[in-house]
Amino acid sequence: MGTFFQTIEIAASTSGPFQSVDALVDTGASYTWLPSAILSRLGVAPLFKSQFTLADGTTIERDVTQIVVRLDGRNLFTVCIFGDEGSMPLLGTVTLEEFGLGVDPVNKRLIPVPRFLV
């Protein structure tokens, strides 16, 4: 699958201030991941720690929080992981699902997908 970047705006609360971030759309990542320095500048504090398994099978522990993501003019709270310094921002599948978006890998864009209540 091809990869691409999506510009999102992030904030600690719905009142902002918002910061634009180019995030790699990563359907292999459950959660959105942002370098800790970005979250700290916004005044976002960790809520708890959790363990995560990386693609290579390594288990890591990271701080977790909630942030506001603005995408296509909509603001939603989403889970966000405090990433390593210098790491690439990732837009994970939980955030995409919350926005009702899927990935069009051919055209490298986000597309609306049906939502189901089953």
N, C-alpha and C positions, 0 to 999 in steps of 0.2 A: 504494500500500500504506500502511496506517496505521502509525503509529509508537507505541511504548510503552516504558516503562521497566521494568527488572527489577532488583531488589535482589540484589546479589551480595556475598560477603565475599571480601576479598583479603588476602594475606599474603606475606611473603618466603619462608616455609618452611611445611611442614605443621604445625609446632608453634606457628605464630602469632607474635605476636598478630595477630588478624584485625580488619579494619576494614570496616564496611558501606559500600557505595557504590551509589547509584542510577545505573545505566548505561542509556543509550539502546540498545535492540536495533537494530542496524544491519546488515542483510543485504547492504548495499553495501560494507561495510568488511571487508576480509580479517581484520584482526587487532584484538584488544582494545586500546583506547587509553585511557590514564589520564593526567591532568595530572601533570607531573613532581613537584610538591610532595607529592602523595599518595604516590608511589613513594618519594621521598626520606625522608618521615616513617617509612615502614616499613623503611627501611634497604636498599632494593633498589638495586643498582648496575647500570649499563649493562654489557652483555656485548659489544656491537658496534654499529656504525652501519649503516644501510641506507637506500636511497632508496625513496620511495613516490610514487605518482601520486594526486593529489587529484581530486575529481569535476570540477573545472574544467580539468583537464589539466596543472596545475602540478605540477612535481616538487619534492619536499622531501627532506631528509635528517634522520633522527631516530635517537636512541639506541634500542636494542632490548634487552629483557631477558626473563626468565621469572619469572612469579609463580605463586602458588597461588591458584586460584579455588575457593571453596566455593559450591556451588549444589545445592539439594535434598539437603543432607546429604552430598554427595560432594565430595572435594577432588581437584583435578587441576592439574598444572602446565600452563601455557599461555604462548604468546608474548605479550608486551605491549610496546606502543610508548610511549615517553616523550612525552606530549602537551604542547602549549603551556599555559602558565598561564592559568587561566580557561576553558579549553576543556571541553566536555562529555565525561564518560566515555562510551565506546562499548563495547558487547559485540559483538565481531566474529564472523564466520562460522566461523573456525577453532576458536574456543573452543566455539561452539555444536555444531559437528560432533564435537569431542572428547567432549562430554557426551552425544552422541546425541540432540540436540534440534533441532527445527525451529520455525518460526514459524507461529502461527495468527493471521493479521492481522485477521480478523473479530472474534474474541474477545479479541484483544490479549494473547496468552499464549504461553508456550513449551510445545511438545508433544513427546513422544518420537517419534522416527522410526526406521525400520529401519536397521540397519547392514549393510553389504555387504562381503564379502571376495571380490573377483573376481580 
